[in-house]
């Protein structure tokens, strides 16, 4: 790894040398080493975000440093040349296939990653259920709708949530976009979702609190918490997981972050995050999971552009 001096980093980032030394001393620059009294900074280190940007937000010490590092990567990505339309389309298409495969697989869909890609291109897979085909196509259409909401800067409301669910549950016309009318239990979970007559007031309160929390919570923490609470309400008879992950990505993209792909191979950690929240009121595991995925995606984009 190549290193630069404090003075070089200060010039590169538009900061004073004194400020850079303070950041090094506070361990806010990744990979810094010392040679005697001198700090040596990795040449590819990301400029730290000013911590004052988080003032007014209620952020625990456990996440402050993590959020600053993520926001620093986001700021650096914004400054780099944008992707061309062709590059962006290629990255979006690759993400859509992986996101659709993983989100559906978590819910029991049997299509492989390659089969999902083929179905999204209009190819029928022999000996695979029609339901699995429709779920893949419905998820693709739902993500397209989410992208249109981002472009139009639409707020997250009950109407948008129900519309996302309608596209997800394309194979169940009688249930799509309709709150469930019977009590349910989530298999293996300690939490019991509210009774049907309480779903609408719970959803209204969830959306209201989400708007309030925008003023006092870091976006990633707020979005992870919304996801936990939405899945806890379990408003629909089916498709709650897929709908919830689409809403999660809608909110991330509206706040300038890349969409994330909760992997099928990480489903155990994903379920454990829900258990921690509903057992011990601990949202930390879900926040770290979401933040980790965001950090990983930002890193991938920066690697490509650099």
N, C-alpha and C positions, 0 to 999 in steps of 0.2 A: 504494500500500500504506500502511495506517495503522500507526503505531509507538507503542509505550508505553515509559515510562521503566523503569529498573532497579527502582525502588521499587514500581511498579505490577505488574511481572512477579513480584517477590518475594511480594507479597500474593496474587496470582492463583495461584501455584504452591505457596504455603506454605513458602517458603524465606527465608533471610536475604538482605538486599540484598548483603551481602559475598559470599555463595555465588553469587548470580546474576552479580556482576561477575567472579568467578573463571571461571565457565562461559563468559562472553562472551570473556574474555581467552584462554581455551584453545580458542576457536572451536568450542564444543560446542553452540551455539545457531544454527540456520540463519538466514541473512538479516540478521544484526546489522550495523548501521553505526555509525560514530562521528561525533559532532558535538563537536569539541574534545576534552574529557576525558570527555564523556558517551557512554554506550552507548545506542543506540536499538534496541529489539527489535520485530520484526514482531508485530502484535497477535494474529495467528493462529499464532504460533510454538508448537511442541510442547515441553512440559516435558521436559528431558533426563532420561534414566534415570540413577540413581546408578551410577557406574562400579564401585562396590564390589560390585554384583550379579554382576559377571563374575569376581570373585576366585575363585581355585581352578580356573578354566577356562584351558586352553591356547589362547589366541587370539592370532593374529599381529597385528601393528600394521596390516596391510592391511585387516583386517576389524573391528577393535575399534570404531571410530567408526561404521561402517555398522550393526553389530549394535545398538549403543546407540540409534541413531536409529530403527531398526525397533522395538525394544522400547519406546521412548518413545511411538511411535504406537500400539502395542498397548495400553499402559497407559492412554493417553488414550481409546481406543475403549471400553475396559472401563468407564470412568467415565461415559461418555455414556449417554443413555437407550437401552435396548435397542430393536431393531427390533420392530415388532408381528409377530404370527404371519403376517399377510398380506404384510407387507413382506419378511420373511425368506423366505417361500415363493417370492415373486416373484424375489428375488435368487438363490436356490438354483436355481430352474428355469432362469433365464437362464444361470447359470454352467454348469449341467449340459449344456445344449445346446452351448455354446461349447467346453467341455472335451471332450465326446464327439466333436465334429466335429474339433477340432485333434489330439487324441491318435490318433484313427483315421486322419486324413489323413496324419499323419507316417508311418504304416505302409502307406500306399497305398490306403486306402479312397477311393472316388470320389464319395461323397455330398457335396453342397455344404452350407454352414451351414443354409440354408433347408430343404433336403431332409432334413438330419439332424433338425431340429425337427419336421418333418412325420412322419418315421418314428417318433420318440419319442412322438408322439401317436397312433400306430397306423395311419398312412396308408402305403400301398404306393406307391413311386415307379416309374412305368413305365420300362422299359428300363434299370433299374439291377439289378445282380446280387443274388440272394438273400443271398449272403455278406455284402454291404455292409449290408443291412438287419439281419441277425442280429448283426453286429459292433456296430452302434449300440445295439440292444436289450440285448445282453450287457454292453456298457460301462455303460449306465444301471443295470442290475441290480447290477453290481459296485460302482458308486459308492454305491448304496443300502445295500449290505452294509457298505461302508467306513464310512458314516455310523452304522450300527448298532453297529459296533465302537467308534467314538468315544464314542457314548452309553453303552455298557456298560463303557468304560474297559478294553478287552481289550488285552493285550500283543501285540506282533507276533511270531508264532511261525510255524513251518513250516506248521502246520495252517491258519492264517488266510491265509498267502500262497497255499497251494494252493487254498483255497476261492475267493479272489479270481480266481485264474487260471481256475478251473472256470467261473466266470460270464463271464469275458472270452471264453473259447474255446467258447462255447455251440454254435458251428457245427462243432466238431471233437470229438465225444463220446469218441473213442478216445484223444485226447491231453490232454484237459482235466484239470488237477490232477495230472499225472504228469510226473516229471522225464524229460527226454529220454534215449533209450537209444542214441543214435548221436552221433559227434563232429560238430561244426559249425564253420563259419568265418563270421565276420561280414563281409559284403561290403564291401570298401574299408577295413576296419579293420586296424590293425597288431597288435591283440591277438587271441590265439587262446584261446577259452574252454576250461576244463578238460575232460578226458575224462569220459565218463558216470559211471564208477565213483567219480570224485572229487567229483561234484556234491553229494551228501548231506553229506559231511564239510565241504566248503567252505561250504555253507549253514548248517550248525550253527555253524561258526566265525564266520561273518558275523553271525549273530544274537547269539552270545555276546559278540563284540567291541562290537556295537552297544549292548548293555546296559552294558558297562563304560564306553564312551565317554560315556554320559549323565552321568557324574560329572565329566568333565574337558573336555568340548567344548560349545560353544554349540549349541543345538538345530539351528539352520539349517546350520551347518557339518557337524554330524554327519549330518543327514538327506541333505545333498547328497553326502557321502562314501559313505553307505550306497547311494544310488542308483547311483553310479559302480561300486561293487563288485558290486552285484546284477546290473547289466547285463553286467558283465565275466564273471560266472559263467554267465550266459545259461542258466538251469537248464531251461527248457522248449523244446520244439521250435519253438513259435511263441507269439506273444502276450507276449513278455518286456517289450517297450517299454511297452505299455499297462498291463500288470500292475505294472511298476516305477513308473510315474507315479501309479498309484492308491495304491501303498504309500507313495510320497513324500507324497501328500496326506493319507493316513491319519496319518502321523507328524506332519506339520505341524499338523493339526487337534487331535491329542492333546496338543500343546504350546501350544494357544491361538492359533495362527496361522490365517489363512484359507487355504483350498485355492488352488492356483495352476493356471494354464492355460498350459502350454508351447505357444506358438503355432506353427502350421504354417509361417508366414512366418519364424520364428526357427530353423527346423530346422538351417540351416547352422551357426549359433552353437552350437546344442545338440550337433551331431555334433563340432564342433571342440573342445568341452569334453571329450568322451570321448577324442579323439585326444591332447589335451594331457596328460590323466591317464595314459593307457597308453603314451604316447611318452616323456614327461618327468616322470612322477609329479607333475604339477601339477594339483591339484584346484581351484585358484583360479577358473578360468573357470566351472566348474559352480556353485561356491559363490556367485559374483557373479550368475550367471544366476538361481538360485533366490531369492537375497536380493532381487534387483531386482524379480522378480515379486511377492514377498511385500510389499515396500515399496509397490509400485504398487496392490495390492489394498487394503492398509490405508488408503492415501491416498484411494482411491475411497469406501470406507466412511465415513471421516471427513468427506469432502466432502458426502456424502448427509446424514449426521446433523447437520452444522453448518448 
